[in-house]
Amino acid sequence: MIGIVDYGRGNLRSVQKALAKLGFQAEIMASPKEIEGKGGIILPGVGAFADAMAALRRGDWISPLTEYVRAGKPFLGICLGMQLLFEIGEEHGEHPGLGFLQGKVVKFPPGLKVPHMGWNTLNILYPNIICSGIPNGSYFYFVHSYYAQPLDKECIAATSDYGVTFPALVGRDNVWGAQFHPEKSSPWGLTMLKNFGKWVVSK
């Protein structure tokens, strides 16, 4: 069973429906108490970094999610959910993130139209469990005004370009994050969610 974190900041139903279409059971979790027994967790997200972290704090999600990640279980952040994996977000001042990955989240340089919205290609840097079976140069759907700057460049699994080259997929051990929306990126987005689901089942 895959748990989808409901903290009021994400496209929960679309992620759940995509996983169900692929044959995976997924439950939208309204409380951290529902984490128990989940084989994998997805943290979706739209909106502002600081507001999302405040919502996670209000819902008492941070400690249980941290324990889950430390236990080595599969974890996937999507869009803002990926950005929250990092230590600091610079949207409207500096704000602490979950700190599962080292680095910060910064705004696109001046002169670029934001948000970066629409289809863009993925440059896969090395074979990985999330991108299995996905051709390099495949298109995915993005909506974001900020991007991650990981301290450990080796955690960047794929990049995309929008005025600058930015991390589109990051991963280290059991923690992964996609800046794009795989649930809106048929067919390769569904392949990515299928890869995550198969990984969860295999654990």
ZAMI-656534 format. One line per field, with one value per residue: residue in three letters; x, y, z of N, C-alpha, C in turn; residue number from 1. Coordinates in pm, whole numbers. Layout:
BEGIN
type <- c(ALA/...)
n.u <- c(X/...)
n.v <- c(Y/...)
n.w <- c(Z/...)
ca.u <- c(X/...)
ca.v <- c(Y/...)
ca.w <- c(Z/...)
c.u <- c(X/...)
c.v <- c(Y/...)
c.w <- c(Z/...)
seq <- c(NUM/...)
This chain:
BEGIN
type <- c(MET/ILE/GLY/ILE/VAL/ASP/TYR/GLY/ARG/GLY/ASN/LEU/ARG/SER/VAL/GLN/LYS/ALA/LEU/ALA/LYS/LEU/GLY/PHE/GLN/ALA/GLU/ILE/MET/ALA/SER/PRO/LYS/GLU/ILE/GLU/GLY/LYS/GLY/GLY/ILE/ILE/LEU/PRO/GLY/VAL/GLY/ALA/PHE/ALA/ASP/ALA/MET/ALA/ALA/LEU/ARG/ARG/GLY/ASP/TRP/ILE/SER/PRO/LEU/THR/GLU/TYR/VAL/ARG/ALA/GLY/LYS/PRO/PHE/LEU/GLY/ILE/CYS/LEU/GLY/MET/GLN/LEU/LEU/PHE/GLU/ILE/GLY/GLU/GLU/HIS/GLY/GLU/HIS/PRO/GLY/LEU/GLY/PHE/LEU/GLN/GLY/LYS/VAL/VAL/LYS/PHE/PRO/PRO/GLY/LEU/LYS/VAL/PRO/HIS/MET/GLY/TRP/ASN/THR/LEU/ASN/ILE/LEU/TYR/PRO/ASN/ILE/ILE/CYS/SER/GLY/ILE/PRO/ASN/GLY/SER/TYR/PHE/TYR/PHE/VAL/HIS/SER/TYR/TYR/ALA/GLN/PRO/LEU/ASP/LYS/GLU/CYS/ILE/ALA/ALA/THR/SER/ASP/TYR/GLY/VAL/THR/PHE/PRO/ALA/LEU/VAL/GLY/ARG/ASP/ASN/VAL/TRP/GLY/ALA/GLN/PHE/HIS/PRO/GLU/LYS/SER/SER/PRO/TRP/GLY/LEU/THR/MET/LEU/LYS/ASN/PHE/GLY/LYS/TRP/VAL/VAL/SER/LYS)
n.u <- c(84/55/105/-38/40/-179/-188/-316/-206/-180/-217/-393/-589/-549/-298/-352/-544/-392/-207/-384/-481/-260/-256/-188/-240/-340/-356/-504/-373/-496/-398/-99/-100/-182/34/154/226/244/395/529/568/419/477/301/257/165/196/327/649/701/439/356/534/451/194/253/374/161/-5/138/316/591/787/698/727/999/1103/1009/1152/1411/1398/1445/1256/1071/1032/876/882/679/681/628/651/890/1070/1045/1194/1446/1690/1653/1429/1399/1183/1007/1181/1412/1340/1306/1327/1236/1479/1574/1740/2048/2087/1940/1645/1583/1487/1407/1634/1629/1445/1348/1037/809/562/772/610/451/534/844/1172/1346/1667/1830/2067/2195/2139/1858/1632/1385/1360/1357/1319/1239/1286/1570/1530/1256/930/798/560/574/531/644/818/1049/1359/1561/1883/2096/2335/2492/2586/2573/2331/2159/1957/1838/1807/1660/1602/1560/1628/1824/2011/1849/1783/1569/1494/1569/1762/1850/1952/1675/1514/1345/1278/1064/1060/870/529/448/200/59/189/157/273/497/518/341/478/693/565/477/721/798/592/640/888/817/656/848/1004)
n.v <- c(-120/218/531/853/1175/1391/1712/1934/2054/1960/1771/1532/1336/1293/1175/945/821/773/585/380/313/190/-37/-33/-17/271/504/798/984/1130/1175/1152/915/724/640/406/79/137/79/253/607/900/1239/1493/1825/2166/2521/2754/2733/2796/2805/2544/2396/2498/2392/2119/2114/2193/1974/1782/1622/1614/1487/1206/1154/1195/988/774/798/765/502/380/339/351/673/944/1265/1508/1773/2065/1907/1773/1987/2045/1848/1940/2139/2418/2669/2943/3104/3395/3484/3304/2970/2681/2348/1999/1869/1624/1594/1752/2099/2381/2566/2773/3079/3105/3272/3635/3775/3549/3405/3329/3120/2841/2665/2390/2147/1977/1850/1563/1509/1236/1142/916/558/461/352/482/588/373/217/449/659/869/1221/1225/1374/1572/1713/2035/2272/2538/2788/2798/2624/2337/2340/2117/2024/1800/1701/1456/1348/1433/1305/1349/1616/1927/2199/2547/2830/2808/2515/2281/2067/1805/1560/1409/1203/994/710/591/810/1011/1264/1441/1715/1773/1686/1368/1239/1385/1349/1167/930/862/958/795/559/616/639/378/246/337/222/-53/-74/-24/-249/-446/-419)
n.w <- c(0/-89/57/37/118/274/320/255/28/-243/-557/-493/-561/-834/-840/-690/-855/-1084/-989/-920/-1172/-1268/-1122/-853/-504/-337/-79/43/294/577/824/1025/1165/995/853/936/831/563/251/89/41/-92/-136/-239/-385/-421/-460/-214/-61/220/324/278/442/688/696/708/959/1125/1094/1226/1081/1032/1204/1201/922/890/1050/902/662/760/825/591/390/75/-67/-224/-350/-510/-738/-564/-343/-392/-366/-96/21/62/252/281/170/-49/-100/-57/154/373/455/660/531/496/504/412/199/119/57/-122/-225/-493/-671/-1021/-1245/-1294/-1570/-1689/-1779/-1532/-1377/-1482/-1706/-1851/-2110/-2104/-2180/-2046/-1929/-1870/-1639/-1537/-1520/-1330/-1069/-1081/-1336/-1506/-1819/-1947/-2217/-2285/-2311/-2310/-2268/-2001/-1768/-1635/-1367/-1211/-1018/-881/-819/-733/-574/-520/-269/-288/-584/-702/-642/-832/-1065/-1309/-1544/-1658/-1889/-1862/-1939/-1743/-1652/-1462/-1173/-1242/-1155/-855/-633/-360/-207/-47/-90/-315/-562/-782/-995/-1183/-1281/-1262/-1272/-1454/-1685/-1908/-2158/-2016/-1761/-1624/-1649/-1482/-1231/-1217/-1195/-942/-789/-833/-711/-445/-394/-412/-187)
ca.u <- c(0/126/37/-24/26/-277/-166/-385/-121/-138/-313/-394/-675/-490/-190/-416/-607/-286/-155/-489/-482/-143/-277/-131/-327/-289/-449/-478/-358/-535/-331/27/-126/-209/161/188/191/258/521/592/495/432/449/275/259/157/190/448/735/680/303/351/601/364/85/309/393/29/-58/231/368/735/857/668/786/1143/1126/982/1267/1527/1379/1489/1142/1060/968/880/823/637/673/666/691/1034/1145/1041/1294/1574/1708/1611/1359/1420/1063/962/1272/1464/1254/1357/1252/1243/1619/1610/1851/2120/2078/1836/1554/1599/1402/1469/1699/1549/1438/1273/896/773/627/806/488/430/611/988/1240/1425/1800/1859/2213/2243/2030/1809/1510/1268/1356/1370/1233/1202/1391/1624/1464/1110/867/722/487/627/473/721/893/1173/1423/1654/2028/2149/2475/2552/2547/2552/2191/2081/1941/1798/1795/1586/1655/1469/1719/1934/1993/1807/1751/1430/1473/1678/1746/1959/1904/1531/1444/1346/1189/1044/1013/754/412/436/59/8/288/140/273/621/492/281/588/769/486/480/852/793/506/710/991/749/613/966/1072)
ca.v <- c(0/345/639/986/1268/1498/1826/2046/2124/1880/1701/1399/1242/1258/1080/820/760/724/462/277/272/103/-158/-22/39/395/562/935/983/1256/1184/1076/783/631/601/269/-25/179/35/368/732/1007/1373/1585/1963/2286/2641/2817/2650/2823/2766/2397/2351/2533/2295/1992/2128/2194/1839/1692/1526/1619/1381/1074/1139/1183/852/684/807/706/356/331/302/434/803/1022/1398/1554/1918/2130/1799/1752/2100/2036/1750/2008/2203/2558/2727/3088/3173/3493/3471/3168/2888/2544/2238/1872/1837/1487/1612/1876/2198/2483/2587/2914/3124/3117/3403/3743/3774/3432/3406/3228/2991/2752/2584/2318/2026/1995/1721/1513/1458/1137/1143/781/464/456/273/562/613/248/205/580/708/1002/1319/1216/1497/1570/1838/2115/2400/2581/2914/2777/2497/2291/2342/2020/2035/1680/1696/1317/1310/1478/1191/1399/1761/1988/2332/2660/2942/2742/2371/2260/1928/1767/1439/1390/1081/939/595/568/938/1062/1377/1482/1853/1771/1610/1243/1203/1462/1336/1042/800/835/984/674/462/652/599/232/208/360/120/-183/-66/-39/-388/-532/-398)
ca.w <- c(0/-97/125/-22/230/257/410/193/-68/-357/-643/-433/-633/-964/-811/-648/-972/-1172/-930/-931/-1313/-1287/-1044/-719/-401/-281/18/82/440/639/953/1034/1223/885/791/976/737/423/190/25/64/-189/-85/-349/-338/-505/-378/-162/25/362/359/280/564/801/696/759/1104/1190/1092/1297/984/1008/1278/1146/789/911/1098/789/571/829/824/460/305/-46/-47/-347/-349/-642/-758/-439/-252/-414/-310/50/66/86/382/284/56/-50/-145/44/267/394/540/670/471/569/522/374/106/146/-47/-108/-338/-531/-780/-1153/-1261/-1355/-1715/-1733/-1744/-1433/-1361/-1593/-1714/-1975/-2136/-2124/-2189/-1934/-1961/-1765/-1623/-1513/-1500/-1193/-1050/-1113/-1481/-1581/-1935/-2000/-2307/-2262/-2396/-2298/-2220/-1875/-1747/-1524/-1323/-1094/-1028/-806/-851/-630/-591/-424/-232/-345/-725/-743/-621/-948/-1154/-1439/-1551/-1767/-1915/-1877/-1912/-1671/-1635/-1324/-1141/-1264/-1074/-759/-556/-278/-130/-56/-105/-452/-586/-922/-1003/-1272/-1235/-1338/-1289/-1568/-1791/-1982/-2092/-1943/-1620/-1568/-1637/-1363/-1114/-1216/-1141/-798/-732/-835/-608/-316/-382/-400/-59)
c.u <- c(88/43/66/-55/-73/-253/-223/-309/-86/-252/-321/-471/-613/-376/-248/-477/-503/-230/-257/-497/-369/-151/-220/-233/-263/-397/-408/-483/-390/-464/-201/8/-145/-82/193/138/206/395/598/507/524/391/427/284/247/150/326/518/700/540/290/418/517/248/132/329/260/-30/29/288/520/811/826/728/937/1180/1108/1101/1390/1519/1414/1378/1127/977/986/810/793/619/717/711/837/1114/1151/1141/1424/1573/1647/1537/1367/1300/1011/1048/1319/1377/1309/1265/1266/1388/1656/1726/1917/2108/1963/1755/1551/1508/1479/1526/1604/1554/1364/1127/867/623/672/690/474/524/757/1055/1324/1558/1842/2011/2271/2124/1988/1673/1385/1250/1365/1269/1191/1315/1441/1560/1313/1055/788/663/532/537/549/796/1028/1230/1528/1799/2088/2296/2553/2503/2519/2408/2103/2075/1902/1784/1698/1640/1543/1548/1843/1907/1961/1775/1601/1393/1594/1654/1871/1900/1754/1449/1459/1249/1185/990/887/640/401/291/-6/94/278/220/393/607/430/386/670/696/480/612/855/708/570/821/931/712/733/1033/1019)
c.v <- c(126/453/773/1088/1380/1605/1954/2118/2039/1821/1555/1298/1199/1159/945/746/702/592/348/224/174/-24/-155/40/163/459/705/942/1121/1279/1105/937/678/587/454/168/13/138/145/490/829/1138/1466/1729/2066/2405/2686/2727/2670/2779/2614/2341/2382/2434/2158/1998/2123/2054/1737/1583/1512/1507/1242/1051/1122/1042/751/680/742/555/296/292/399/561/885/1156/1443/1705/1991/2026/1762/1863/2094/1936/1818/2087/2342/2593/2878/3165/3263/3484/3327/3092/2746/2444/2112/1829/1693/1485/1745/1972/2294/2494/2736/2948/3125/3258/3507/3735/3654/3445/3294/3235/2928/2653/2520/2199/2059/1857/1691/1460/1366/1119/1005/688/462/389/349/581/488/243/336/631/846/1100/1313/1343/1473/1709/1909/2235/2443/2710/2906/2642/2465/2309/2246/2044/1917/1665/1553/1272/1357/1365/1232/1550/1801/2130/2434/2787/2899/2592/2346/2112/1901/1642/1423/1262/1044/830/578/695/991/1178/1413/1624/1863/1692/1480/1204/1279/1443/1202/1047/779/866/863/564/488/612/446/182/226/252/-17/-187/-87/-185/-480/-522/-492)
c.w <- c(0/-29/58/88/195/362/349/85/-190/-438/-600/-518/-765/-947/-775/-768/-1069/-1120/-941/-1074/-1342/-1204/-904/-622/-343/-194/49/235/497/772/951/1093/1114/813/819/872/590/371/122/49/-49/-123/-204/-299/-447/-412/-329/-60/173/407/369/406/687/811/747/910/1178/1198/1163/1207/989/1079/1223/1007/798/958/986/694/633/834/689/365/188/-23/-174/-327/-490/-642/-630/-337/-269/-348/-157/105/108/217/391/155/63/-103/-33/170/280/494/544/602/555/592/492/274/135/27/-24/-236/-368/-649/-911/-1169/-1323/-1507/-1771/-1691/-1644/-1406/-1494/-1602/-1851/-1989/-2161/-2119/-2066/-1987/-1847/-1756/-1598/-1493/-1352/-1187/-1091/-1263/-1565/-1697/-1999/-2091/-2268/-2360/-2393/-2235/-2091/-1851/-1619/-1494/-1198/-1123/-958/-844/-744/-672/-487/-394/-291/-489/-772/-720/-737/-1050/-1295/-1432/-1662/-1783/-1931/-1844/-1837/-1672/-1488/-1299/-1160/-1185/-983/-681/-480/-191/-151/-79/-248/-465/-733/-923/-1089/-1208/-1314/-1364/-1404/-1692/-1864/-2112/-2000/-1795/-1552/-1553/-1512/-1236/-1102/-1158/-989/-730/-726/-731/-469/-292/-354/-263/49)
seq <- c(1/2/3/4/5/6/7/8/9/10/11/12/13/14/15/16/17/18/19/20/21/22/23/24/25/26/27/28/29/30/31/32/33/34/35/36/37/38/39/40/41/42/43/44/45/46/47/48/49/50/51/52/53/54/55/56/57/58/59/60/61/62/63/64/65/66/67/68/69/70/71/72/73/74/75/76/77/78/79/80/81/82/83/84/85/86/87/88/89/90/91/92/93/94/95/96/97/98/99/100/101/102/103/104/105/106/107/108/109/110/111/112/113/114/115/116/117/118/119/120/121/122/123/124/125/126/127/128/129/130/131/132/133/134/135/136/137/138/139/140/141/142/143/144/145/146/147/148/149/150/151/152/153/154/155/156/157/158/159/160/161/162/163/164/165/166/167/168/169/170/171/172/173/174/175/176/177/178/179/180/181/182/183/184/185/186/187/188/189/190/191/192/193/194/195/196/197/198/199/200/201/202/203)
